Amino acid sequence: EPEVTQTPSHQVTQMGQEVILRCVPISNHLYFYWYRQILGQKVEFLVSFYNNEISEKSEIFDDQFSVERPDGSNFTLKIRSTKLEDSAMYFCATLKTRLYNEQFFGPGTRLTVL
Amino acid sequence: GQNIDQPTEMTATEGAIVQINCTYQTSGFNGLFWYQQHAGEAPTFLSYNVLDGLEEKGRFSSFLSRSKGYSYLLLKELQMKDSASYLCAVRGHNAGNMLTFGGGTRLMVKP
């Protein structure tokens, strides 16, 4: 069964450093998402991406964040200058089309900012 | 905006039935979802309701009342592997089809 993959599984970085989290969506899916989950808290929406542009973003997704689909397969989330409070699990999710309901989540990248 | 409430924790016995409630207030509604999340893992889709009523899928059923802003997830014949967090999420009328999640209900199944 096709699945969403994410790399790395765990990223440790120093405060102020840039990180790039990578996702490979399911191949025929058109909508891509990033969510995050701070330890012990709820899953929070960051951004949705469709047709090579951002379709929706939350208040969390400020100027420090950006997304890209550089090569038609990877979908990346970049955090320019990480803060301690960016430590969280970051999930990529994909949706086939708006006619479908199930968003498929990747296994997540645990980001630890020291 | 969206506000979604569900109990923080529940405990039930193996073989029993448990009902996890979710209430929501939203500025727009285009479906309610239940996801299961085991500790340290990704959420996995369980069910979707957009019309009032009960949707049954094996041991799991989900109910929706749009007028009351209320849903529940019913788990029958509980198994130890059902110990997990159950996340209620709402989709609004937005271009991105994003989901807004509640805080999740941690279910502990005891022998």
Interface residues (C-beta under 8 A of the other chain):
Chain A: Y31 Y33 Y35 Q41 K42 V43 E44 F45 V47 S48 Y50 S55 E56 S58 F91 L95 R98 N101 E102 Q103 F104 F105 G106 P107 G108
Chain B: G31 F33 Q37 E41 A42 P43 T44 F45 Y48 L87 A89 N94 A95 G96 N97 M98 L99 T100 F101 G102 G103 G104
